[in-house]
Amino acid sequence: MAARIDLPLTELKLRQLFTKPYGVDAPDEQQWRDVYAADVQFEDPTQKRSGIGAFIKAQQDLVDRCDDVFLEAGAVVINGSQAFVEWRMGLKIKGIEFIYPGVTRLQLGSDGRIGDHRDYFDFVGPTFEPVPVVGGFVRWIYRRFVA
């Protein structure tokens, strides 16, 4: 994401925010601050963070743990002060690619910035299914609960 994203956020601008090909730099701190509120609340299946500094750290920690990261947006919908973005995220770690499909719910503040960001995705399946032995066990557990 090289270009700045100006407010107000539109479907096209959210698609730009949620698109990062492999080999392209992630947004920098100022780019995050341009669209996220100072008191943003962030939650995903692995963490809860409060405040823009903690949000930026969470994003940077993910990038730092991986050899590379991609993000591609699917459907994007804005309805008043709420937005939903469907996405696929790819993480390359030590020669293994992990793919996570998910969706993000965004709550937009009166100034147009994102004040609440909640990611929904299956962390366990895509993380452990590619791992020998563990993957078979994870698939067995999933079948037991959904069969």
ZIDAZI-V139853 format. One record per run of one state. SS is the DSSP state (@ for helix, = for strand, . for the rest). FROM is the first residue (numbers start at 1). TO is the last residue. If there is no record, write none. Layout:
BEGIN
ss=SS from=FROM to=TO
ss=SS from=FROM to=TO
END
This chain:
BEGIN
ss=. from=1 to=10
ss=@ from=11 to=17
ss=. from=18 to=19
ss== from=20 to=20
ss=. from=21 to=28
ss=@ from=29 to=35
ss== from=36 to=44
ss=. from=45 to=46
ss== from=47 to=50
ss=. from=51 to=51
ss=@ from=52 to=65
ss=. from=66 to=67
ss== from=68 to=79
ss=. from=80 to=81
ss== from=82 to=93
ss=. from=94 to=95
ss== from=96 to=108
ss=. from=109 to=113
ss== from=114 to=121
ss=. from=122 to=122
ss=@ from=123 to=128
ss=. from=129 to=133
ss=@ from=134 to=146
ss=. from=147 to=147
END
